[in-house]
């Protein structure tokens, strides 16, 4: 599982941020 408990952020959230950057 690629989950960062310390940052409270999941890979899914990171992917969403990347999609916004593509726009």
Secondary structure, 3 states (H helix, E strand, C coil): CCEECCCCEEHHHHHHHHHHHHC
